[in-house]
Amino acid sequence: MDMTLTDSLLDFFLETREHTETICSPLEIEDYVVQPIVDVSPPKWHLGHTTWFFEEFILKNHAKGYQVFNDDFSFVFNSYYETVGKRVVRSDRGNLSRPSVEGVYAYRTHVTQAIKELFSSPQANELYLLLEIGIHHEKQHQELLLTDIKYILGNNPLLPSYSDSFEEHPITPESQEWIPMDEGIYEIGHASDSFCYDNELGRHKVYLHPFEISSKLISNREFIAFIEAGGYQRFDLWHAEGWDWVNQNQISAPLYWHLIDGLWHNYTLNGLQKVTPEAPVTHISYFEAFAFAQWKGCRLATEFEWEAAQSAFNWGQRWEWTESAYLPYPNYKKADGALGEYNGKFMVNQKVLRGGSVATPIRHTRPTYRNFFQTHLRWQYTGLRLARNI
């Protein structure tokens, strides 16, 4: 491994570690421990977990003489890695009043310094790939930090502001157009030497029928029209499971929306604001995306259609629900050991999302990135783009 490349990666590591802490800088100390629902982890846990990842997979096995910061932290900050050992139940992360926030930041400093020392040595070159995946793992958690912080503050009765500098609802000026895509065989999957996750590998050919895909995401204005047309009351627009979800949870609008004096408002990281009509709708489930598409006489694109067409439109504002189940590509190979648990074991009962969002960190998105969530989840910046058959 070229030393210049290793030095550059170490700089990337340090930049990433610093940015995680910058995300947390507006928080009050009480915000660090709150866990309103099982899907949302406390900020303190994210800080510790991303640190544990480097300690567990790099320092413990490869740094000679490394002293583990705290023997209990593997139990506290392991997420779902069965190979590594026991861990705190996910729903109990908000009960961890200890270790303290100060202690977790000390843990971060300890591990960051140890990584710097390890990678100052030429023999660490063989660990390049481990360090790279650890960096991108932390970048994933940077996005989760923002969306989890939003859920924590958005469920505080005071609806406090996190920051006035984060732009959640950008408006794109271009008009909506339908982009035609020819029938044919397209290659799907990651093809370069740049970083990707294992679920993007197994580049392969797919046959696509002719279709059209919208140049723009669906806006809040369009989604309000769906609401006002009774979209949440029409069973014929929904999957049976989606209709049950709507009724059991009394869903009538996207997450964070509040109808105040006849006007739609939404909670943002800047506080409660009026909904911006031309901004792309967000915080919707797959169920809602599907129902809206049905209402418009259209459909969602498959992930293969999205990837084949993505160079013809702007993307990256919202994670875009697709009609594709999260499944392995042909010739997908799960890594040995604990890192083999990173993606493969989640390839069931989930839908693929493409594109990235306003919360996705820089240098952490690409056309082949496959995000995935269960169909009812909507605390991420999720939206939709329509497609239709020709």
Order of alpha helices (4+ residues) and beta strands (2+ residues): alpha-alpha-alpha-alpha-alpha-beta-beta-beta-beta-alpha-alpha-beta-beta-beta-alpha-beta-alpha-beta-beta-beta-beta-beta
